Amino acid sequence: MPAQTSPVLVPIPLSPRRSHSLRTVAGLSMAAMLFLFLGGGDLVTVLIGFGFILHPVQAATDKLVRWPRQDRTDAESLTRVVREYFYNAPAVDTRGVRELAATRQLQINDDGGGQLRIALTGRRKPTPAGSRPEARLSYRCGDVGLADFDRLLQNAERDPSVRRATDRMRRPEPGRAAS
């Protein structure tokens, strides 16, 4: 049975996800309305036309450049926070950050059978750098080797026959000097 650690509530460094599609639609509709009311052929029309071009370009730039860079930074920061509490937890990748932002929970399995779970609670915690979303982190270790063996031995020490056998092994034999 793998070792289970108790969940921890911590503020995590997750940047807010702002969709620019709403801003793009609002900007384009405002530009179209101004174009209809002010007519065409002057400087305002040129500025409105520039707005028609600028908003979709900005939205595409955000989606292709800014958001992936932000996801990489968030993944590195989130991995550092997770490893403060669980040193052998798997790293969080950019796909995991996107999944966490979209579904508010994330589960990462590592090679040894361990499992990291991150779930956003919906609350924000004040920090010196501003407020951050609060998350519940829990990690279940996979194959930890000696730790499991030690736990099994501690549980076996409660059995009277095992206790007698270990006491007999620890006692020196009658003819041998204690070392």
RODO-513923 format. One line per 5 residues: for each residue x, y, z of N, C-alpha, C. Coordinates in nm, 2 decimals. Example, Ala and Ser with C-alpha at 12.3 -4.5 7.8 and 13.67 -1.06 7.14 Angstrom:
1.32,-0.57,0.78,1.23,-0.45,0.78,1.32,-0.33,0.78 | 1.28,-0.22,0.71,1.37,-0.11,0.71,1.29,0.00,0.79
END
This chain:
0.08,-0.12,0.00,0.00,0.00,0.00,0.09,0.12,0.00 | 0.07,0.22,-0.10,0.16,0.33,-0.11,0.13,0.43,0.01 | 0.23,0.51,0.04,0.22,0.61,0.15,0.14,0.72,0.10 | 0.04,0.77,0.18,-0.05,0.88,0.15,-0.01,1.00,0.24 | 0.01,1.11,0.18,0.03,1.23,0.26,-0.09,1.31,0.27
-0.11,1.39,0.37,-0.23,1.47,0.39,-0.23,1.58,0.30 | -0.34,1.63,0.25,-0.35,1.74,0.16,-0.31,1.87,0.23 | -0.26,1.96,0.14,-0.21,2.09,0.19,-0.28,2.20,0.11 | -0.32,2.30,0.18,-0.38,2.42,0.12,-0.28,2.53,0.10 | -0.25,2.57,-0.02,-0.14,2.67,-0.05,-0.19,2.76,-0.16
-0.14,2.88,-0.16,-0.16,2.97,-0.27,-0.06,2.93,-0.38 | -0.11,2.92,-0.50,-0.03,2.88,-0.61,-0.01,3.00,-0.71 | 0.11,3.00,-0.78,0.13,3.11,-0.87,0.07,3.08,-1.01 | -0.06,3.10,-1.03,-0.12,3.08,-1.15,-0.18,3.21,-1.21 | -0.13,3.25,-1.32,-0.17,3.37,-1.38,-0.32,3.37,-1.43
-0.39,3.48,-1.42,-0.53,3.47,-1.46,-0.54,3.45,-1.61 | -0.64,3.38,-1.65,-0.66,3.35,-1.79,-0.76,3.46,-1.84 | -0.72,3.55,-1.93,-0.81,3.65,-1.98,-0.83,3.62,-2.13 | -0.95,3.60,-2.17,-0.98,3.57,-2.30,-1.00,3.70,-2.38 | -0.93,3.71,-2.49,-0.93,3.84,-2.56,-1.04,3.84,-2.67
-1.11,3.73,-2.68,-1.22,3.72,-2.78,-1.33,3.82,-2.74 | -1.37,3.84,-2.62,-1.47,3.93,-2.58,-1.42,4.07,-2.61 | -1.30,4.10,-2.58,-1.25,4.24,-2.61,-1.24,4.26,-2.76 | -1.21,4.16,-2.83,-1.20,4.17,-2.98,-1.34,4.20,-3.04 | -1.44,4.13,-2.99,-1.57,4.14,-3.04,-1.63,4.28,-3.00
-1.60,4.32,-2.88,-1.65,4.46,-2.84,-1.58,4.57,-2.91 | -1.45,4.55,-2.93,-1.38,4.65,-3.01,-1.42,4.66,-3.15 | -1.44,4.55,-3.22,-1.48,4.55,-3.35,-1.63,4.60,-3.37 | -1.71,4.57,-3.28,-1.85,4.62,-3.29,-1.85,4.77,-3.26 | -1.77,4.82,-3.17,-1.76,4.96,-3.15,-1.70,5.03,-3.27
-1.60,4.97,-3.33,-1.54,5.03,-3.45,-1.65,5.04,-3.57 | -1.73,4.93,-3.58,-1.83,4.93,-3.69,-1.94,5.03,-3.66 | -1.98,5.05,-3.53,-2.08,5.15,-3.50,-2.03,5.29,-3.53 | -1.90,5.32,-3.49,-1.84,5.45,-3.52,-1.83,5.47,-3.67 | -1.80,5.37,-3.74,-1.79,5.38,-3.89,-1.92,5.42,-3.95
-2.03,5.36,-3.90,-2.16,5.39,-3.95,-2.21,5.53,-3.91 | -2.18,5.57,-3.79,-2.22,5.71,-3.75,-2.14,5.82,-3.80 | -2.01,5.80,-3.82,-1.92,5.91,-3.86,-1.90,5.91,-4.01 | -1.94,5.80,-4.08,-1.92,5.80,-4.22,-1.78,5.77,-4.26 | -1.75,5.76,-4.38,-1.62,5.72,-4.43,-1.54,5.84,-4.49
-1.41,5.82,-4.51,-1.34,5.91,-4.59,-1.25,6.01,-4.51 | -1.25,6.00,-4.38,-1.16,6.09,-4.30,-1.07,6.02,-4.21 | -1.00,6.09,-4.13,-0.90,6.03,-4.04,-0.96,5.93,-3.94 | -1.08,5.95,-3.90,-1.15,5.86,-3.80,-1.17,5.73,-3.87 | -1.21,5.73,-3.99,-1.23,5.60,-4.07,-1.10,5.52,-4.08
-0.99,5.59,-4.10,-0.86,5.52,-4.11,-0.83,5.46,-3.97 | -0.85,5.53,-3.87,-0.83,5.48,-3.73,-0.92,5.36,-3.70 | -1.04,5.37,-3.75,-1.14,5.26,-3.72,-1.09,5.13,-3.80 | -1.05,5.16,-3.93,-1.00,5.05,-4.01,-0.87,4.98,-3.94 | -0.79,5.07,-3.88,-0.67,5.01,-3.81,-0.72,4.93,-3.69
-0.83,4.97,-3.63,-0.88,4.89,-3.52,-0.93,4.76,-3.56 | -0.99,4.75,-3.68,-1.04,4.63,-3.74,-0.92,4.53,-3.76 | -0.81,4.58,-3.80,-0.69,4.50,-3.82,-0.62,4.46,-3.69 | -0.61,4.56,-3.60,-0.53,4.55,-3.47,-0.59,4.44,-3.38 | -0.72,4.44,-3.36,-0.78,4.35,-3.26,-0.76,4.20,-3.29
-0.78,4.15,-3.41,-0.76,4.01,-3.44,-0.61,3.98,-3.44 | -0.52,4.07,-3.48,-0.38,4.05,-3.48,-0.33,4.03,-3.33 | -0.38,4.12,-3.24,-0.35,4.11,-3.10,-0.40,3.98,-3.04 | -0.52,3.94,-3.08,-0.57,3.82,-3.02,-0.49,3.70,-3.07 | -0.45,3.70,-3.20,-0.37,3.59,-3.25,-0.23,3.59,-3.18
-0.17,3.71,-3.16,-0.04,3.72,-3.10,-0.05,3.66,-2.95 | -0.16,3.70,-2.88,-0.17,3.65,-2.75,-0.18,3.50,-2.74 | -0.26,3.44,-2.83,-0.28,3.30,-2.83,-0.16,3.22,-2.88 | -0.08,3.28,-2.97,0.04,3.20,-3.02,0.17,3.23,-2.95 | 0.18,3.35,-2.88,0.31,3.39,-2.82,0.29,3.41,-2.67
0.20,3.50,-2.63,0.20,3.53,-2.49,0.15,3.42,-2.40 | 0.04,3.35,-2.44,-0.02,3.25,-2.35,0.08,3.13,-2.34 | 0.14,3.08,-2.44,0.24,2.97,-2.42,0.35,3.00,-2.33 | 0.40,3.13,-2.34,0.51,3.17,-2.26,0.46,3.18,-2.11 | 0.34,3.23,-2.09,0.28,3.24,-1.96,0.26,3.10,-1.90
0.22,3.01,-1.98,0.20,2.87,-1.94,0.33,2.81,-1.89 | 0.44,2.83,-1.97,0.57,2.78,-1.93,0.61,2.83,-1.79 | 0.60,2.96,-1.78,0.63,3.03,-1.65,0.55,2.98,-1.53 | 0.42,2.96,-1.56,0.33,2.91,-1.45,0.37,2.76,-1.42 | 0.40,2.68,-1.52,0.44,2.54,-1.49,0.56,2.53,-1.41
0.66,2.62,-1.44,0.79,2.62,-1.36,0.76,2.66,-1.21 | 0.68,2.77,-1.20,0.65,2.82,-1.06,0.57,2.72,-0.99 | 0.47,2.66,-1.05,0.38,2.56,-0.98,0.46,2.44,-0.94 | 0.56,2.39,-1.03,0.64,2.28,-0.99,0.73,2.31,-0.87 | 0.78,2.44,-0.86,0.86,2.48,-0.74,0.77,2.47,-0.62
0.65,2.52,-0.62,0.56,2.52,-0.51,0.53,2.38,-0.46 | 0.50,2.30,-0.56,0.47,2.16,-0.53,0.58,2.09,-0.46 | 0.70,2.11,-0.51,0.82,2.04,-0.46,0.87,2.10,-0.33 | 0.82,2.22,-0.28,0.84,2.26,-0.15,0.77,2.17,-0.05 | 0.66,2.12,-0.09,0.58,2.03,0.01,0.61,1.88,-0.02
0.62,1.85,-0.15,0.65,1.70,-0.18,0.77,1.70,-0.27 | 0.88,1.67,-0.22,1.01,1.68,-0.29,1.02,1.58,-0.41 | 0.95,1.47,-0.41,0.96,1.37,-0.51,0.84,1.37,-0.60 | 0.76,1.47,-0.60,0.64,1.48,-0.69,0.68,1.51,-0.83 | 0.60,1.46,-0.92,0.63,1.48,-1.07,0.62,1.63,-1.10
0.69,1.67,-1.21,0.68,1.81,-1.25,0.55,1.84,-1.32 | 0.51,1.96,-1.31,0.39,2.01,-1.38,0.43,2.06,-1.52 | 0.37,2.02,-1.63,0.40,2.07,-1.76,0.30,2.18,-1.80 | 0.32,2.23,-1.92,0.23,2.34,-1.97,0.09,2.29,-2.00 | 0.08,2.16,-2.05,-0.05,2.11,-2.07,-0.12,2.09,-1.94
-0.05,2.06,-1.83,-0.12,2.04,-1.70,-0.17,2.18,-1.65 | -0.09,2.28,-1.68,-0.14,2.42,-1.63,-0.26,2.46,-1.71 | -0.27,2.43,-1.84,-0.39,2.46,-1.92,-0.51,2.38,-1.87 | -0.48,2.25,-1.83,-0.59,2.17,-1.78,-0.64,2.22,-1.65 | -0.55,2.26,-1.56,-0.58,2.31,-1.43,-0.66,2.44,-1.44
-0.63,2.53,-1.54,-0.70,2.65,-1.56,-0.84,2.62,-1.61 | -0.85,2.52,-1.70,-0.98,2.49,-1.76,-1.07,2.41,-1.67 | -1.02,2.31,-1.61,-1.11,2.22,-1.53,-1.10,2.24,-1.38 | -1.01,2.32,-1.33,-0.99,2.35,-1.19,-0.94,2.24,-1.11 | -0.90,2.13,-1.18,-0.83,2.02,-1.11,-0.73,1.95,-1.20
-0.63,1.89,-1.14,-0.53,1.82,-1.22,-0.48,1.70,-1.15 | -0.45,1.60,-1.22,-0.40,1.47,-1.17,-0.28,1.43,-1.26 | -0.16,1.41,-1.19,-0.04,1.38,-1.27,0.01,1.25,-1.21 | 0.03,1.14,-1.29,0.08,1.02,-1.25,0.23,1.01,-1.28 | 0.32,0.96,-1.19,0.46,0.95,-1.22,0.49,0.80,-1.26
0.62,0.78,-1.29,0.66,0.65,-1.34,0.65,0.54,-1.23 | 0.67,0.58,-1.10,0.68,0.48,-0.99,0.54,0.45,-0.93 | 0.43,0.50,-0.99,0.30,0.47,-0.94,0.25,0.58,-0.85 | 0.32,0.69,-0.83,0.28,0.80,-0.75,0.17,0.89,-0.82 | 0.10,0.97,-0.74,0.00,1.05,-0.80,-0.01,1.18,-0.73
0.00,1.29,-0.81,-0.01,1.42,-0.76,-0.15,1.48,-0.80 | -0.22,1.53,-0.70,-0.35,1.59,-0.73,-0.35,1.74,-0.69 | -0.39,1.82,-0.78,-0.40,1.97,-0.75,-0.55,2.01,-0.78 | -0.62,2.07,-0.69,-0.75,2.11,-0.71,-0.77,2.26,-0.66 | -0.82,2.34,-0.74,-0.84,2.48,-0.70,-0.96,2.49,-0.61
-0.95,2.56,-0.50,-1.06,2.57,-0.41,-1.16,2.68,-0.44 | -1.12,2.77,-0.52,-1.21,2.88,-0.56,-1.19,3.01,-0.47 | -1.11,2.99,-0.37,-1.08,3.11,-0.28,-0.94,3.17,-0.33 | -0.92,3.29,-0.29,-0.79,3.36,-0.32,-0.73,3.39,-0.19 | -0.60,3.37,-0.18,-0.52,3.40,-0.06,-0.44,3.53,-0.08
-0.44,3.62,0.02,-0.35,3.74,0.00,-0.21,3.70,0.03 | -0.12,3.75,-0.06,0.02,3.73,-0.04,0.09,3.87,-0.06 | 0.22,3.88,-0.03,0.29,4.01,-0.05,0.29,4.05,-0.19 | 0.28,3.96,-0.29,0.28,3.99,-0.43,0.14,4.01,-0.49 | 0.04,4.02,-0.40,-0.10,4.03,-0.45,-0.17,3.90,-0.41
-0.30,3.88,-0.45,-0.37,3.76,-0.41,-0.35,3.65,-0.52 | -0.34,3.53,-0.47,-0.32,3.41,-0.56,-0.43,3.31,-0.53 | -0.47,3.23,-0.63,-0.57,3.13,-0.61,-0.52,3.02,-0.51 | -0.61,2.97,-0.43,-0.57,2.87,-0.33,-0.60,2.73,-0.39 | -0.51,2.64,-0.37,-0.52,2.50,-0.42,-0.50,2.40,-0.31
-0.56,2.29,-0.33,-0.54,2.17,-0.24,-0.44,2.08,-0.31 | -0.32,2.06,-0.25,-0.23,1.97,-0.31,-0.22,1.84,-0.23 | -0.22,1.73,-0.30,-0.20,1.60,-0.23,-0.11,1.51,-0.32 | -0.03,1.43,-0.25,0.06,1.35,-0.32,0.06,1.21,-0.26 | 0.04,1.11,-0.34,0.05,0.97,-0.30,0.17,0.91,-0.36
0.26,0.87,-0.27,0.39,0.81,-0.32,0.36,0.68,-0.39 | 0.44,0.65,-0.49,0.44,0.52,-0.56,0.53,0.42,-0.49 | 0.62,0.36,-0.56,0.71,0.27,-0.51,0.83,0.34,-0.44 | 0.82,0.34,-0.31,0.92,0.42,-0.24,1.03,0.33,-0.17 | 1.02,0.20,-0.19,1.12,0.10,-0.15,1.14,0.09,0.00
1.24,0.15,0.05,1.28,0.13,0.19,1.17,0.19,0.29 | 1.11,0.29,0.25,1.00,0.35,0.34,0.89,0.25,0.36 | 0.85,0.19,0.25,0.74,0.08,0.27,0.79,-0.03,0.35 | 0.92,-0.07,0.33,0.97,-0.18,0.41,0.98,-0.15,0.56 | 1.02,-0.03,0.59,1.02,0.02,0.73,0.88,0.02,0.79
0.78,0.07,0.71,0.65,0.07,0.76,0.59,-0.07,0.79 | 0.63,-0.16,0.70,0.58,-0.30,0.72,0.65,-0.36,0.85 | 0.78,-0.33,0.87,0.84,-0.38,0.99,0.78,-0.32,1.11 | 0.75,-0.19,1.11,0.69,-0.13,1.23,0.55,-0.19,1.26 | 0.47,-0.22,1.15,0.34,-0.29,1.17,0.36,-0.43,1.22
0.47,-0.50,1.17,0.49,-0.63,1.22,0.54,-0.64,1.36 | 0.60,-0.54,1.41,0.65,-0.54,1.55,0.54,-0.55,1.65 | 0.42,-0.52,1.61,0.30,-0.54,1.70,0.26,-0.68,1.72 | 0.30,-0.77,1.63,0.26,-0.91,1.63,0.36,-0.98,1.74 | 0.30,-1.05,1.84,0.38,-1.11,1.94,0.49,-1.20,1.89
0.46,-1.29,1.80,0.56,-1.38,1.75,0.67,-1.31,1.68 | 0.64,-1.21,1.60,0.75,-1.13,1.53,0.83,-1.06,1.64 | 0.77,-1.00,1.74,0.84,-0.93,1.85,0.94,-1.03,1.92 | 0.89,-1.15,1.95,0.98,-1.25,2.02,1.10,-1.28,1.93 | 1.07,-1.30,1.80,1.18,-1.34,1.71,1.28,-1.23,1.70
1.24,-1.10,1.69,1.33,-0.99,1.68,1.41,-0.97,1.81 | 1.34,-0.99,1.92,1.41,-0.98,2.05,1.52,-1.09,2.06 | 1.49,-1.21,2.01,1.58,-1.32,2.02,1.70,-1.29,1.93 | 1.68,-1.23,1.82,1.79,-1.19,1.73,1.88,-1.08,1.79 | 1.82,-0.99,1.86,1.89,-0.88,1.92,1.97,-0.92,2.04
1.93,-1.02,2.11,2.00,-1.07,2.23,2.12,-1.15,2.20 | 2.23,-1.13,2.27,2.35,-1.21,2.24,2.32,-1.35,2.29 | 2.39,-1.45,2.22,2.37,-1.59,2.26,2.45,-1.61,2.39 | 2.41,-1.71,2.47,2.48,-1.73,2.60,2.63,-1.75,2.59 | 2.69,-1.80,2.50,2.83,-1.83,2.50,2.91,-1.72,2.43
2.85,-1.62,2.37,2.91,-1.52,2.29,2.92,-1.39,2.36 | 3.03,-1.32,2.35,3.05,-1.19,2.42,2.97,-1.08,2.34 | 2.92,-0.99,2.41,2.84,-0.88,2.35,2.94,-0.79,2.28 | 2.91,-0.75,2.16,3.00,-0.65,2.09,2.94,-0.52,2.08
END
